[in-house]
Amino acid sequence: MKKNNLLASGIIIGFAIFATYFGAGNLIFPPQIGLSSGNQWVLGAIGTSITAIILPIIAVVGVLNAGGSPENLVKPVAPWFYKVFYFIVLVFIGAGSTLPRSAATTYEMGILPITNSLPIWLVSGVFFVLFYLFANNKDNVIEKIGKFLTPVLLVLLFLIIGKAIISPIGTPVDTGITNPLASSMISGYLTGDLTLGVLCSGMFITAFYSQGYNKKQVYNGTLIACFIAFLGLFIIYTGLLYGGACLSGELPQNIERTTLLVTIVSRVLGQPGLLALSISVTLACLTTSVGVGATLGVFLEDISNKKIKYKTWIFIEAILCFALSIQGVTGLINYVTPLFLIIYPMCIVLTFLGIFDKFVPNDGLYKAGVFMSFLFGCVDAAIEVTGSQFLVNLITKIPLGNLGFAWLLPTVVAMILGYFAFKDVPRVAKLNEDITENINAGMDIESV
C-alpha cells in the first residue's frame, strides 16, 4: 500500500473496517429492531449501537493493546488455544457460513427483487469470481476495500437513508414493547460482528505497519480508523432502524426481515431504490467476504507452514464456498447458530481483557474468563439445539439470564478466582519479553 499521511490512512482503513463489519446480513437487523421499538426507536438505536457497533469497534483496540495480533490476544489462555479457536471460528463460521451466506444473500436480496430469471448458481459463480479477484493479493486487499468498494457502498446507503429522513414514510407508534433497550442489545449481540472484529483486527493493524508507521502512529491511526468506522455504522444502522420504526403502525411484527427492508427501500425510492438496494447488498456482501476470506487465507497459509500459498487457499475458498452457497441463506444459518452461541461470549471476554491488558495482573483472568464463558455458551447452544425447558429455567434464575447474559456474572466471579489461583505466576507476555531481552542482550555481548 502506498504511504499516505496518517489521517488519510486512518480514513481509508476506517472505511475498510466499516465495510468488513457491514455485511448485507447486518442490513436486515436495524429495520426489524426499529419496527419492534416503534416510538421508542431511540432506545433501540442506543442498544443496537452498544452491541452491534461499539463492541466490534473496540475489539480492534483490544487486539492492538494485546500486541497487535489475534494470536497475542488469546495467548494467555493456553499455548494451543489460538490455533484451535481460530480454526473453528474461521473454517466453520467464516468459510462454512459467512462466505457462502454472502453469496446467497446477494442472490436473495440483491438479485431477486430485480429479476427472478437468474439461477442462484450463476449469481454465486460470478460472486466468487469477483471475490477471488479482490482477495487474491493479501498485500493490497485493505486498499481495495477502503478505496474502491466502500465509498460506492456509502453513497448508495446514504442516498436511501437521507431520503427516508427528509421524507418519512410513516409515523412511529407504540408497539407495546416493554424493554426496547435490552431487546435491541440482544439483537445486536446476535449479529456476530464482535467475532468478526476479533478475527480481522490484525489485518487492519498490519495495514498501518505496512505503510511504515511507528507504534505510536499506528495506535493513533487505529483510533482514527475506529472513529470513521463507528460513524459510518452508526449513521447507516440508525437510519435503517428509523425507517423500520416509521412502518411500525402499518406492518406486522412478524414480517420477514428481508421483506421489511425491501418494503422500506421501495417506499423511499421506488424501483430506482430497489436497484440501489441490489447494488448495496452486493457490495456489502463482497466487502465482508473479501475481509473474512483474506483473514482465513493468511491463517491457513500460516498453519500449513506456507506449503500451500495464500492465493491457492483463496482459490480453494472460492470453490468450496460456491458449492455451499447454492443451498440458500436459511440452511447456512441454521447449522452454525449453536457454534456461534458458544464462541461469542468468549470473544466479549477477550475483547475487554485486551483493552485493559496492561492492567491485567496475571493470565488467570484470561484462563478463567474464557473457560466460564465457554461453559455458559455450551449451555446456550444446548438450549438452541434441544429446547430443554430445564436448562431454560436454570439459566433464567441467574442474574441477567432472562436478557441473554447469564454468563456475565459467573464469568466475573471466575476471573476473580482465576486471579488468586495464578497470583504468583508470571504472565506469558512478560516471560516472552524477558526471553527476548535476554536474547538481545546475548547478541550485544557477542557483537562486542
Secondary structure, DSSP 8 states (H G I E B T S, - for coil): -----HHHHHHHHHHHHHHHH--HHHHTHHHHHHHHHGGGHHHHHHHHHIIIIIHHHHHHHHHHHTTSSHHHHHTTT-TTHHHHHHHIIIIIIIIIIIHHHHHHHIIIIIITTT-S-S-HHHHHHHHHHHHHHHHS-TTSHHHHIIIIIHHHHHHHHHHHHHHHHHS-SS-------S-HHHHHHHHHHTT-HHHHHHHHHHHHHHHHHTTT--HHHHHHHHHHHHHHHHHHHHHHHHHHHHHHHHTTTTS-TT--HHHHHHHHHHHHHHHHHHHHHHHHHHHHHHHHHHHHHHHHHHHHHHHTTTSS-HHHHHHHHHHHHHHHHTT-HHHHHHHHHHHHHHHHHHHHHHHHHHHTGGG---THHHHHHHHHHHHHHHHHHHHHHH--HHHHHHHHTSTTGGGT-TTHHHHHHHHHHHHHHTTTS--HHHHHHHHHHHHHHHHHHHH-
